[in-house]
Every structure is written in structure tokens, then in C-alpha cells.
């Protein structure tokens, strides 16, 4: 999808390349650039942040890279990022710790609004990196990284959210 705007009625996702968002192609009274339903990008003729959606990709959106550790046997929140759009994001993190000698790994898991949504990533002392695409995110959600271990310490770091493209302003003529 190069240099285009796509509106998908099936999942109400809006993915707009920042360098070619064609506002002139969108009817300001309906918010559509076609005759579909439930795909409003505009609200009373104004693009709102809450109407734009993330899509999973390989462009870093935001990160919380500091290493956090614990000895908790129960899931404990160690990192948290509030998002300003809904949609889907690729989320990555590193986990290490536990004890290979005793077969008790350190664990990390992605949660949203204090509810587990991701697969459990496990590793021993040498560590491992995990990546997962999380869908059905909404404006204002808290994307979190929880950890636990049954032996020793666990370490969580490089908690990163990725999207399909930069969603930022760009100077087109200076």
C-alpha cells in the first residue's frame, strides 16, 4: 500500500500514509471516500486522533527500554505505555532470569488494561526476545508488560511498540 489511504469497512481500520492522505477525496458530510458504512475518518469534517488507527509493522512508535526486575511468583506489572489511537501494534520485549539448572524460567507477558492478551514468553539466564502483533486496541488503552518467576530474579527490558509507518507531520515545502 504505497502512498495511499485505505479504509476497511470490515474491521473499521483506517490506515493512512501521512504523505498522501487525500482529504479532497473524502466527503466531509459523511466522512467517507466511498459509499461504505462504519468507516468514518472525519467527525464533522475534522480528522480526529481517535479516528485514526495503528497497524502492526516494523517502524518504532515508542519504547520503554530500561531494565526492570523482580522476584515475584505472581504476575506483576513492570512497564506501561498509554496509546493515543486504536488498531493493532507489533509489541516486542526481552526477558531473562530464572534458573536453567532447576528448569524454572523467567516469564514475561503483554497485557492491556490489566488483562493478559499475549502469549507467555519464557527464558533462562541468557534471555530471549519476543514479538507479537496485538489487535483490537483502543484509544487510551494501557499496553503493559508483566513478569514473574518461580526462582531467582526476572528481568524485562526493551518494551517496544511498532506500527506500519510514521504518523507525524512532514514539511512538504520549506
Buried (B, 14 or more C-beta within 10 A) or exposed (E): EEEEBEBEEEEBBBBBBEEEBEEEEBEEEBBBBEEEEEBBBBEEEEBEEEBBBBBBBEEEBBBBEEEBBBBBEEBBBBBBBEBEBBBBBBBBBBBBBBBEEEEBBBBBBBBBEEEEBBEBBBBBBEEBEBEBEBBEBEBEBEBBBBBBBBBBBBBBBBBBBBBBBEBEEEEEEE
